[in-house]
């Protein structure tokens, strides 16, 4: 490729690959022999390249065609489809260097039979020459992988929905109280001297002999009231409920592990609660098992 041979030119940039329309029509119209010769040239060029690679791998390098030498001509170019999750299809094109200096670059179509998926094992073959098409997240295996779902019991899901509902109610109450507080203080600012608000900078009511304090000329804004009421009403959220549920789940697992009714004497095996989703056991109504006894050995 061009990455391996920076001095070379990609075979797709060969100007002779796309001759004028009249030349293409005259050259290929009802002329099967030329199409066969083009396919044969592509195959011979590919076989020659493989042969040179094979000789290099065996330690017997021989003469390499001029078009394969870095900096002296064109190099192979691979065009492929965009990364997708379909493991049964593939569409691509391998453009080889021209056999002659004044010739076009042969192309070889590629399909799913030419693609080796990530994680596949190649057997009964000593070696193979290939080129990486997709890497990382672009591989078809990763594109087909799904995110591991989180395991929550029905009780956990119910608690989460309840907390969201409580947060919504709390948010609405905080907005209402903040709005009412802002409207009330703006309309009664002259009478709110007992909370430090006095737009007229008067002396202490009923205590004229005391020195005048530093009054707040304007009442607090809506944002200040919002955070004040949000802090005051944070007990809406039952944080202790999560701790209580976790402690109850732990003791339920301990009871299951020490239950003599689930102890198997023949193998000296006790029950073991490996999952924290033990709260769903109380919702089980039916247990289905195979009748052949493959899993249960006809003992339940």
Secondary structure, DSSP 8 states (H G I E B T S, - for coil): -TTT-TTSEEGGG-GGGS--HHHHHHHHTT-HHHHHHHHHHHHHHHHHHHHHHHHHHTT------GGGSTTSSEE-EEEE----S-SS---EEEE---SSTTS---EEEE-GGG---TT----S-S---------GGGSHHHHH---------HHHHHHHHHHHHHHHHHHHHHHHHHHHHHHHHHHTGGG-GGGTB-TT----TT-TTS-----BSS---HHHHHHHHHHHTGGGS-HHHHHHHHHHHHHHHHHHHT-GGG-BTTTTB-----SS--GGGGG-------TT-TTTTT--
